[in-house]
Amino acid sequence: MPRSFEIDYLHNRFLKDGAPYRYVSGSLHYFRVLARDWPDRLWKLRMAGLTAVQTVIEWSTHEPRQGVYHFTGNADLEAFIRTAQRLGLDVILRIGPYICAERDMVSTNTKELIKEFK
């Protein structure tokens, strides 16, 4: 059966794989937790009754210098997502560049973009 996620506007609800779905989400920023601890932290979210985890993608973790990319260890976003899925959690990705009050996607690329817009 093909997987799907829809918004049922008529009944004001989400449909996941054709069935009504309500998600309960909490945040866990993968780049702030050691990769070895992801299964434990995600399992605790699941055991607390959450059905989804949201995380932000902090780009400066993945591109510390222009053209230098990092997606291993604590920056292995794919491994984080797969771990969450394996534990029965849906994943909500919050994509920047602005991710929260104390952080933004500050990297060489962002600094260059800011100069271009000024």
TAMO-V382686 format. One record per residue. N is the residue number from 1. RES is the residue in one letter. SS is DSSP state (2 for helix, 1 for strand, 0 for the rest). PHI is phi as a letter, one per 20 degrees, with the letter a starting at -180 (* if undefined). D_LAST is the distance of its C-alpha to the last C-alpha in Angstrom with 2 decimals. Layout:
BEGIN
N RES SS PHI D_LAST
N RES SS PHI D_LAST
END
This chain:
BEGIN
1 M 0 * 50.50
2 P 0 f 46.86
3 R 0 e 44.40
4 S 0 b 42.32
5 F 1 b 40.11
6 E 1 c 39.94
7 I 1 d 39.32
8 D 1 e 42.52
9 Y 0 f 41.24
10 L 0 f 44.83
11 H 0 d 45.87
12 N 0 l 42.53
13 R 1 b 42.58
14 F 1 e 41.38
15 L 1 c 43.68
16 K 1 d 43.76
17 D 0 l 46.06
18 G 0 n 47.51
19 A 1 d 48.49
20 P 1 g 47.02
21 Y 1 b 44.63
22 R 0 c 43.15
23 Y 0 e 40.96
24 V 0 c 40.80
25 S 1 c 37.80
26 G 1 c 36.74
27 S 1 d 33.86
28 L 0 b 34.21
29 H 0 e 31.28
30 Y 2 g 32.79
31 F 2 f 30.62
32 R 2 d 32.00
33 V 0 c 35.62
34 L 0 f 37.62
35 A 2 g 38.42
36 R 2 f 42.12
37 D 2 e 41.82
38 W 2 g 40.14
39 P 2 g 43.54
40 D 2 f 44.85
41 R 2 f 41.86
42 L 2 f 41.60
43 W 2 f 45.38
44 K 2 f 45.25
45 L 2 f 42.76
46 R 2 f 45.15
47 M 2 f 48.17
48 A 0 e 46.51
49 G 0 n 46.58
50 L 0 f 43.03
51 T 0 d 42.67
52 A 1 b 39.03
53 V 1 c 36.52
54 Q 1 d 32.79
55 T 1 b 30.40
56 V 1 e 26.70
57 I 1 d 25.34
58 E 0 e 23.48
59 W 2 f 21.78
60 S 2 f 21.37
61 T 2 f 25.18
62 H 2 e 25.47
63 E 0 c 22.96
64 P 0 f 23.08
65 R 1 c 21.76
66 Q 0 g 20.10
67 G 0 n 23.00
68 V 1 d 25.46
69 Y 0 d 26.71
70 H 0 c 29.08
71 F 0 c 31.21
72 T 0 c 34.42
73 G 2 l 36.15
74 N 2 f 34.26
75 A 2 d 31.37
76 D 0 e 33.80
77 L 2 g 32.41
78 E 2 f 35.03
79 A 2 f 37.84
80 F 2 f 36.62
81 I 2 f 36.62
82 R 2 f 40.03
83 T 2 f 41.45
84 A 2 f 40.45
85 Q 2 f 41.95
86 R 2 f 45.10
87 L 0 e 45.55
88 G 0 n 45.28
89 L 0 d 41.80
90 D 1 f 39.29
91 V 1 c 35.70
92 I 1 d 32.66
93 L 1 e 29.44
94 R 1 d 26.30
95 I 1 e 23.45
96 G 0 f 19.97
97 P 0 e 17.28
98 Y 1 e 17.77
99 I 1 d 21.46
100 C 1 a 22.41
101 A 0 f 21.71
102 E 0 e 22.27
103 R 1 c 20.72
104 D 1 c 17.83
105 M 0 e 17.45
106 V 0 f 16.18
107 S 0 b 16.96
108 T 2 g 15.84
109 N 2 f 14.65
110 T 2 f 12.55
111 K 2 f 10.96
112 E 2 f 10.24
113 L 2 f 8.92
114 I 2 f 6.43
115 K 2 f 5.37
116 E 2 f 5.64
117 F 2 e 3.81
118 K 0 f 0.00
END
